[in-house]
Amino acid sequence: MQSSMYEAVVRKTYREFEVGDLDLLRVVMADDVVWHEPGRSRLAGDYKGPEAVLGLLGALKDRSGGTFEIEVLDVLAKDERAVVLQRETATRNGRSLDVIAAVEFEIHHEKVTEATVYHCDSYQFDEFWADA
């Protein structure tokens, strides 16, 4: 698969998250997908399998009252790997979130097999979700 194909898989994933179509989002994940969410908040941890990953992504939307949004700044893709540079924003309980993150995706057979999130300010991210 060419790097443009990896980028297409990742961009499809973000479009489906944006419109809230979790059934379509499930299609781009491998059965044994693992999502690594850093930090110390209740949302931090390793999520294994599509249902667990979809639960995390749904929680980001639900716990922010639907305000959690991701702006894709750039996608770098090559050889079964893609990195998305993104801006994450949300509001809840009178607080605002505005952080930059990088999400590294491993992609095999056109399915996401692993994702690892790196926040540039993990303290801000954790504080925002502290009582979520």
C-alpha positions in Angstrom: 0.0 0.0 0.0 1.3 3.4 -0.9 1.7 6.2 1.7 -1.3 8.0 0.2 -3.4 4.9 1.0 -2.3 5.0 4.7 -3.2 8.7 4.8 -6.6 7.9 3.3 -7.4 5.3 6.0 -6.5 7.8 8.7 -8.4 10.7 7.2 -11.5 8.4 6.8 -11.2 7.6 10.5 -11.3 11.2 11.5 -14.2 12.0 9.2 -16.2 9.2 10.7 -15.4 10.4 14.3 -16.4 13.9 13.3 -19.8 12.9 12.1 -20.3 10.5 15.0 -20.7 7.4 12.8 -19.3 4.8 15.2 -20.4 1.9 13.0 -18.4 3.2 10.1 -15.5 4.0 12.4 -15.5 0.3 13.6 -14.9 -0.8 10.0 -11.4 0.8 9.9 -10.2 -0.9 13.1 -8.7 -4.4 13.3 -10.4 -6.8 15.7 -7.3 -6.6 18.0 -6.8 -2.8 17.8 -5.1 -1.2 20.8 -5.4 2.5 21.7 -2.9 4.0 24.1 -4.2 7.1 25.9 -1.6 8.7 28.1 -1.9 10.5 31.4 -3.5 10.1 34.8 -7.1 11.0 34.2 -9.9 8.5 34.2 -9.6 8.3 30.5 -6.0 7.3 30.5 -5.0 3.7 29.7 -4.8 1.0 27.1 -8.1 0.3 25.2 -8.1 -3.1 23.5 -10.6 -4.0 20.8 -13.0 -1.9 18.7 -15.6 -1.7 21.4 -13.2 -0.4 24.0 -11.7 2.2 21.6 -15.2 3.3 20.5 -16.1 3.6 24.2 -13.2 6.0 24.8 -14.0 8.1 21.7 -17.6 8.2 22.7 -16.6 9.3 26.2 -14.6 12.2 24.9 -17.8 13.5 23.1 -20.2 12.6 25.9 -18.2 14.0 28.8 -17.7 17.2 27.0 -21.4 17.6 26.2 -20.5 17.1 22.5 -18.0 19.9 22.4 -14.9 17.8 21.9 -13.5 18.4 18.5 -10.4 17.6 16.6 -8.8 19.7 13.8 -6.4 17.7 11.7 -3.3 19.9 11.1 -1.3 17.5 9.1 -0.9 13.8 8.2 2.4 12.1 7.7 2.2 8.6 6.3 4.6 6.0 5.2 5.1 2.2 5.3 2.2 1.0 7.5 2.4 4.0 9.8 0.7 7.4 9.9 1.1 10.3 12.3 -1.6 12.9 12.7 -0.8 16.3 14.1 -4.0 17.6 15.6 -5.6 20.3 17.7 -8.1 19.1 20.3 -10.6 21.6 21.8 -13.6 21.2 24.1 -15.4 22.9 26.9 -17.0 21.5 30.1 -17.8 22.7 33.6 -16.6 26.3 32.8 -13.2 25.0 31.6 -11.7 25.0 28.1 -9.3 22.5 26.5 -7.0 23.6 23.6 -4.1 21.3 23.1 -1.9 20.0 20.3 -1.4 16.2 20.0 0.3 13.7 17.8 -1.4 10.4 17.2 0.7 7.6 15.8 -1.3 4.9 13.9 -0.1 1.5 12.8 -2.0 0.3 9.8 -2.0 -3.3 8.4 -4.3 -4.5 5.6 -6.1 -1.2 5.6 -7.1 -1.5 9.2 -5.8 0.5 12.2 -4.1 -2.0 14.5 -2.6 0.4 17.1 -2.8 4.1 18.0 -0.6 6.0 20.5 -1.5 9.5 21.6 1.2 12.1 22.6 -0.1 15.3 24.0 2.2 18.4 24.0 0.6 19.4 27.4 -0.5 16.2 29.1 -1.1 18.1 32.4 -3.7 20.4 30.7 -5.4 17.4 29.1 -5.5 15.5 32.5 -6.7 18.5 34.4 -9.5 19.1 31.9 -10.8 15.5 32.3 -10.0 15.2 36.0 -13.5 14.8 37.2 -15.0 13.3 34.0 
